[in-house]
Amino acid sequence: MRKLLVFLPLTFVLTGCPGGNPAPHPRSTFIDGNNLCFSVDRNDVLNYYTIESSKGKGYAIIAAKEKLKLSYPGSCINIKWDYGYSYAINYGLNGQKYIHEFFIDNNGRLTNLGGL
């Protein structure tokens, strides 16, 4: 009984809590005006994307597509950026998850956030 009282808590401490999915890796996208490219490498395959904006309360999804198999230049999209807001682009490229976070000031200048 005494061994069980020691062994059981030790088991919980060593196993820890189960984690969720791994966090996406920071990676830049290519933005030129309203043109957004997830990669300019023709070998990269875009799997999905979600673009969120801080306009309004919290973050709101402004564009999203799933189940894609697009390569450059087909993986580029046009998007209207509103100045003075932050954006987060979550996307899958070659089966890997990435995120690009940035702020566009009122003059249209982009500043990378999130470790880029």
MOURBEL-V393474 format. One record per pair of residues at least 24 apart in sequence whose C-alpha atoms are under 7 Angstrom apart, sorted by sequence separation. I is the first residue (numbers start at 1). J is the second residue. If there is no record, write none. Layout:
BEGIN
I,J ; I,J
END
This chain:
BEGIN
45,69 ; 46,70 ; 45,70 ; 46,71 ; 83,108 ; 45,71 ; 44,71 ; 43,71 ; 42,71 ; 46,75 ; 42,72 ; 55,85 ; 41,72 ; 54,85 ; 40,72 ; 53,85 ; 54,86 ; 39,72 ; 53,86 ; 54,87 ; 53,87 ; 52,87 ; 53,88 ; 52,88 ; 38,75 ; 51,88 ; 52,89 ; 37,75 ; 38,76 ; 51,89 ; 37,76 ; 50,89 ; 51,90 ; 36,76 ; 37,77 ; 49,89 ; 50,90 ; 35,76 ; 36,77 ; 49,90 ; 50,91 ; 35,77 ; 36,78 ; 49,91 ; 35,78 ; 36,79 ; 48,91 ; 49,92 ; 34,78 ; 35,79 ; 48,92 ; 34,79 ; 47,92 ; 34,80 ; 46,92 ; 47,93 ; 34,81 ; 46,93 ; 47,94 ; 45,93 ; 46,94 ; 47,95 ; 44,93 ; 45,94 ; 44,94 ; 27,98 ; 29,100 ; 25,97 ; 26,98 ; 27,99 ; 28,100 ; 24,97 ; 25,98 ; 26,99 ; 27,100 ; 24,98 ; 25,99 ; 26,100 ; 24,99 ; 26,114 ; 26,115 ; 26,116
END
